[in-house]
Amino acid sequence: MPLAAQARSALDAQDLDQLTSVAEEMSAHADRTASATSDPIWRLAEATPAIGANLVAVRVVSEELGHISSALPGVLAIAGALEDRAPGTLVDTAALAASAASVEQAAASLTGSAESLHAVDVDALISPVAKGVTELRAAADLLAPLADVAAGAARVLPSALGGDGARSILLMVQNPAELRTGGGISGSFVELRAADGALTLVGQADSSAFPRRAAPIVDLPEATTALFGDGVGRYVQNASMTPDFAVSGEMASAWWAGLSGRTPDMVVAVDPYVLQALLSVTGPVPLPSGAVLEAGNVLDELLVQPYLSMSSEQQTELFATAVDAVFARVSDGSMDALALLRAVQQPAADGRISVWSAHAEEQSVIGGSPIGGASARQEAAGAGAFAVYFNDATGGKMAGYLDVAIESRTVECREDGLADVVVTVTMGSHAPADVEAFPLSLTGGGLFGVGAGDIGTNVTVTAPKGSFVGEVVVKGEPYPAASAVDDDRAASTARVNLSPDEVNVLEFHFLVSREDANAQSIVHTPLMNAPALRVGEGCPAGVSP
């Protein structure tokens, strides 16, 4: 069991030599334990009252120890491919492609091990056995998601980074101070050229360079316009208003092609929280202005202070130079690629990184992963997942003052096999009382139908597949919500305005299957202030259709 802790420590320290040594020692232990626990007498003893559960747990641990030790070489293969690269390149695309098969097998094995170890009831075990299960479970929980991300990277990055010919990557930087479904308005765009694992800057533009359109730039599903309005495809800032990032990517690609004459092969959306994660690896990065960005100040420097003291032009310039500086440091080839991969793992899980590829084979991998966008995250969260999306209607940068709590709860288990589940969204504003005197770029100035200093938000809740729209209640009164069925998911949208210190409650009712009611989970737009989440119970076992 100490080896499990050593494996975690080696990963935390990016010590590949130590991880290799641990893997070899784990393998030797696994062989011995497998020999002991596969004995028929051991299996007979598992049926013995009181001690049987402990013997089962020891056997499961020994089996999964073997699986984990066998999977570690696959993790080491991609780690080596990320570490060993030519100067000036982000990765060795050929070595990364060669590691794809082994790391995919490792990811599948580690996921299976994590599931098997979580199926063991540690409360029924004596302390030493329970501790052993917990130790190995923690190691599997650390390794499995890392290997899963690495497997996707090994399948996509070699070609996406120009291993089979130069590629164009459009970086779309979102600003979460003004919310959109996928994170925030699309404020800055940077085109990168990828060739043989190296990145170079080609061009950049901010949202003001793209004219508004009379009609959407691409054809949009009717459900999209019903829920989010016809501005989705007419303003470049709204590119991530749809939860389907494949549509967002197509729109961003079309906008950029219209501006530059070049069509990107891939669109990658990020926000300043991703920059913060990258800065935790790169260290401080100086800007041309003399300011220095670091992980501890980047959110305040980019999402708060500019709207209190800078003009719109100065804000745009700051955002553009910050993105350029951070990605120049990342792409110069001097950074630890494995450390970068680990650093962005949490922002990706939070929905702050979304990717779309114009190449079908790459998109098939990306679209089914958490970086495939908001709808992909809902799919990955399970059959009973509800998604809550926020789109700013203020025209300012007030999201830093927004507080949110989200709760799902089963109201009724019906005899027809359906359940009434309500998703309650409680929203409050902690903006100061004198906020209306703040600059127009922060408050919106009351120019978009929302009072200066208030926060206007369109809230959309999307239910599990096969669901039905129910009643929507806002501030205790029935609300005439917009509703639609999007990809077999019922969805409703309601509008709320918040003055400073005001709290409003929105309730979205849906009819879902009892199975989905029993598997409720919640995903949401990544917010500046982490929301409080609470998932209720499903239908009691005694209630049957």
N, C-alpha and C positions, 0 to 999 in steps of 0.2 A: 503493500500500500504506500509506503514512502515514495515509491517510484512515480506514482500518480502525481503527487505533489511536486516532485522534481521535474516532471514533464511540463506542468503548468508554469513552474518557475523558469524553465528553459525557454518556453514560448514568450513569456513576459519580457525576458531579457534578449530575445532574438538570438539566443546562443544555439546555433545549429549543431555544433560539435557536441555539446552537452545533450541535446535532444537525440542525436544519433546514438550516443552511449546509453542513454536511458532506454531507447527503443530496443537495443540489443539485449540489455539486461531484462527488460520486460518479456521479451520473447523466450528467454531461457526459463523464467518463472512460469510463463504460460504453458510451456511444454510439460513441466513437472506437475502443475496443478491439474491440467487436462488429464494426465495419466491417472492421478489420484481420484478425481471426481467422476471419471467415466466407468469406474469399477461397478459391476452389478450390485455388490453389497452396499455401496454408497447409495445407489438408487433405492434399494429396499429400505435403507435407514431413513430416507426422506419421508417415508410414511409414518414414522414414529411420532406419536403425540409429543408436544412441547418442544422437541429439538428439531423436528422435521423441517420447519420453515427456515431454520438457520442453515441446515444442510443444503436445501434448495438454493438459498441465497449465495452460499459459498460456491456452489456449482455454476450458477449464473455468472458470478463475478469471474470465475476461472475461465469460462467460455468467452466472456466479453473481453477479458484481458488478452486472450489470444487474438481476437478480432482487432482490438485496438493496436496491439503490437505489430500485427500484420499490415495495418493501415498506415502506420507512421512513416514507412519508407515513401509512400505516395505523397504525404505532406512534405517530407524532406525533399522530394524530387522537385516540386514546384518552388519550394523555398530556395533551393539551389539555383533554379532557373531565374528567379527574381534577383538573387544576389550577384550572380556572375554575369556581367554584361559589359559591353564596350563603353569607354568613356563617352559621355554626352548622350547616352541612350537611357530610356526609362526601363526597358526590359530587353532581354535577348529573345526576340520573337520565335526563332527556330527552336531554341531550347524549351521555351514555354509550350510550344505546340507539341513537342515530343513528350512532354510530361502529362498531356491531357488525359490519356487513357488511364494511367496509374492513379492520378489524383481523383478522377471520377469514381473509380472503384473504392478508393479510400473514403471519399465522402459518403458513398452509399453504406459502406461498412460501419463508419462512425455514427451515422444517423441511426442505423439499426441497433448499435450498441447502446446509444443513449436511450432509445425507446425501451429496450429490454431492461436496463438498469432502473429506469423510472417506474417500471411495472412491479418492482420489488417493494413490498410494504415494510419499510424500515422500522415502523412502530412495533412490529411483531417479532423483532430480532433482539438478541442480546447485544449489549453495548459494543463489544469488539467487532462483531459481524456487521452491525449497523454502521459503524464508523468506516469499515472497509468498503461497504456498498456506497456510502456517501462520498468517500474520497474518489473512487473510480468514476462515479456518476459525474462529479464536478469536472474531472479531466475530460470525460466524453462531451459534456456540455460546452466546454471551451473549444475542443478540437472540432466537433461536428459542424458548427456554423462556419468556422474558419475554412474548413476543407470544402464546404459547399460553395462558399464565395470563390475560393481558389479554383474549384472545378469549372464554374461558369467563366471565370477569368481566363482559364487555360483554353477554353473553347472559343472565346470571342476575341480576346486581346491580340493574339498573333496576327490575325488579318486586319482587325480594327486599327492597330498601330502600324500598319503598312508593311507587314511581313510578306504579303503577296502583291505588293505594289502600293504606291502612295495613296493615302486616303485623306479626305477632308472631314474634320470634326468641328461642329459648331457648338460652342459652349454658351449656354443660355443661363445667365445669372439672375436668379429671382430675388426679390426683396420682400421678406416676410412681414415688414412693417405695414405693407398694404396687401392683405391676404387674398390669395386665390386658392382654388381647390388643391392644386399641386404644391402649394407653399407660398407663393407671392407673385406680384407682378413681374413680368419679364422686362427687366430694365436695361440690361447690358448684354451684348453679344460679342463673342470673340471667336474668330475662325482660326483653327490650328491645322497645320499640315503634318501628317504622320507618315514617316518613311523609315522602315527597318528599326522600329522602336524608338525613334527620336521625334520630338515635337518641335515645331517652329511656328511662330506667330505669322499669320497671313494678313488679317485685317480685323477691325472691330468697329462697332457702332452702338449707339444707345437708342432707346425706344423713340426718341424724337426724330430719328432719321427715316422712320417708316410712316407713310401717310395713312390716315384712316381710310377705310374702304366703304363703299356703298353696299357691297354684298360680301359675304364671307369669302376668304381667300381659297378655301377648299370646301367641298360639299360636307355638310354636317348632318348627323342623324337627327331626326325630328325630336327625339327625346332630349338631346343636348340643348336645343334651342328652347324647348318647353320648360326645362328646369333651370337653365342658366341665362336665357335671353339670346337675342340675335347679335349681341356684341362680341360673342366668343371669337368669331373669325374675322371681325372687322377692325379690331384694335390689337396690335402686336402685344400690348401689355397683358392681354387676356389669353395668351397662348396656353397657359396651364389651367384655365378655368374648367375644362373638361377633365373628368377623372381618367379618361382613356389617353395615356401618354402617347400611344401610337398616333392618335389624331393630333395631339399637341406637337409631336415631332414633325408630322407632315406639314402642319401649319408653319412652324418655325422654319422648316426647310424652304417652303414656298416664299415666305417673307424674305429670307436671306437671298434666295436665288433672284428674286425681283429687284433687290437692292444692289447686289454685287455681280450678278450674272453667273455665279458659281453655286452648284447644288451640293449640299453637304452629303456625305455618306452616313453620318451619324450625328444625332443631337443629344447633348448631355446637359441636363438641368442641375444646377447646384445653387446653394445660397451661402450667406456669410457663416453659417454654422459649419459648413463643410470647410470653408477657409480656416475657421478656428481649429478644426481637427488637423488640417494639413500643417498649420503653424505650430502645432504641438510637436511635430516631427522636424520641421525645417528650422525652428527657432525664429527669432525676430527678423523681420524683413523691412529694410528701409524703403521709403517712398521718395519720389523726386522732390516733394515739398519739404523734405527733412523730417517728417513724422516717421515713426517706427511702428509697424504693426506687429503684434505678438498675440499669442493665444489668449492672454488675459485681458486685452483691451479691444480686440477687433470688433466685437459686437457693439460696444458703446461707440467706437469710432465710426462705424459704418451705419448703424441702425438708430442711433439716438442723437448724438451731437450735431451731425450735419443738418438736421431739420430744425435745430434751435438757433443755428448761427450762420448757415451758408445759404447762398442763392441756389436756385435750381441748377444753374450751369456749374457752380462749384461742387454741388453734390454729385452730379454726373461725372465730373472730372475725377473726383476722389474715388468713386466706385470703380471707374475704369482703370485707374492707375493701381488701385489695390489688387484687383483681379489679375492684371498684367504682372505685377511684382511677385505675387504668390505663385502663380503658375509658371513664371519664368524660373523661379527657384526649384519648383517641383520637377520641371521638365529638363533641367540642365544635367541630369544624370548623376548628381552627387548624393542624392538622398537614398536612404535604405528603402528599397521598394517594398519589402515585406512589412516594414514598419508603417509605410504609407497605406498599404492595404488594410492593416489592422486598424489604423486611425480612422479610416472612413467607414468602417463596419457599422458603428452605431448610427452615424448620420444617415447611412443607407437604410438601416432598419427603421429609422424614424420617418422615412419618406422624403428626406432632403436631397436625395440623388435619384434622378430618373433618367433613363436612357432609351433611345429609339434608334434602330438601324434601318437604313434603306435596303439592306441585304437580307433576304428572307431567312437564310440559314442562321444568321446571327440573331435576327429578331425573334426567331422561334425559341431561342435560349433566353433572351432578355425578357421577352413578353411574359414568360411564365415564372419570373423571379420577382422578388420584392423591389428591384430597381426598374421594373417595367411600368411603374407609375401607380397612381392611387387605386385604380380598379384592380390591378395585379396584387397589390397589398391586401385588399379585401378578400380576393380569391385565396391568397396564401394563408389568411387568418382562419380559414375553416368555413364549413357550410353554414354555420350560424352567425357569421360575422355581419355586423352593421357598420356602415361607414358614415361619418359625420364630416361634412365639408363646409368650409367658411369662405365666403367671398365678400370682400369689403365693398361697401357702397358709399363710403365717405369721400373718396377722392383725396385722402390725406394719408398720413403715416401714423395712425393711432393704435395699431395692433399691440404695441408695447404696453398699453393701458388696459388691455382686455383680459379679463379673468373668465375661465370656462370650467364647468364641471359637466360630465356626461355620465348618465346612468341608463342602463337597460333593465327592464323589469317585466316579468310575466304578470299580466293583469287577470287573464282568464284562460283556463284550459277547457276548450269546448268539446262537446260530444262528437263533432264531425272530424276530429283529428287535427284541428287547427288550434292555434293559441294566439291570443291577443297580447302582443308585446309592445310596450311603450318605451320609446327612447326619449329621455328627458334631458334637455340641454339648458343649463342654468348659466346665464351670462351676466357679467357685471363690469362696470367701468371704474377703475381707480384713478382716473385722470384728475388732476387738481382742479379746484373750483374756478380758478382764473385761466383755464386752458384756452378759452376762446380768444384770449389776447396773444396767444402764441402765434408764430409765423404761419402763414397760409399753407405752406408746403407740408406742415405737420397736421393742421386741423382740417384742411380742405376748404376752409373759409366759408362754409355754407353754400358753396357753388353747385353742389350736386344733390340738392334736396334734403340734406342732412344738416342740422344746425351746427354752427361752428363750435367745436369742442365736444360734440356728440360723436358716437361711434355707430355707424349704420352697417349692418351685416345681413347678407342673405345666407341662410342656413339650409343646407340640403342634407337629408338623411336617406341613405340607400339601404334597403333591407336585403336579406338573403334571397337567393333565386327561388322562383315559384311563389313569392309572397304577394300579398294584396295590400293596397293602400287603405288606411283607415283614417280616422279623424285627426286633425291637427288643432291643437289648442295653444294659444299664445296669451300670456297674462290672464289665464283663467277663462278666456272666451274662445269660442270656435273661430277658426281662421280659414279664409278661403285660399288655401295653399295651391300652388301650381304642382301638378303631379304628372308622372309618366312612368312607363315601364321601360327600363334601359337594360338591355342584355338579360331579359327575364327577371330583372330586379325591380320591385316597386320602389318608387322614390317620391319624396315630397320636398318642396322648397317654401320657406317662410321668411319674412323680413322682420327685423327688429332694430329699433334705435335705442341707444343708451346714452343718457346724460351722465355727467360725473356723479358717482356714488349710487347710481341706479342699478337695480338688479331685475332682470326679466327671466321668465321661465317659459320655455317652449316644449310642448309635448307632441311627439310624432307617434301615432298608433299604426301598427301593421298587423296583418294576419299572416302567420307563418306556420309551417308544419311543427308538430310537437317535437320532432327530432331536432329541428333547428332551434326551437326555443330552449331545448336542453343543452345546446352547444353554443350559447351566446358569447360573443366577443365584440370588441369595439376597435375600429381603426379610425383615424381622424387626420385632417389637415395638420401638418406640423406647425405648431404655434410658437410664438416668442415666450409665452409663459405656459409651462407644462400644465395641461388640464388634469383635474381630479377625475379618475375613472372608477366606475363601480358597475360590475356585471351581476345581475340578479340570477336567481335560480329559475329553472325551467318548471315543467309540470311534475307534480308529485307522482311517484310510481303507481299509486293507487288509482290515479285518474286515467281512464281508458276511453277510447272513442266508442 
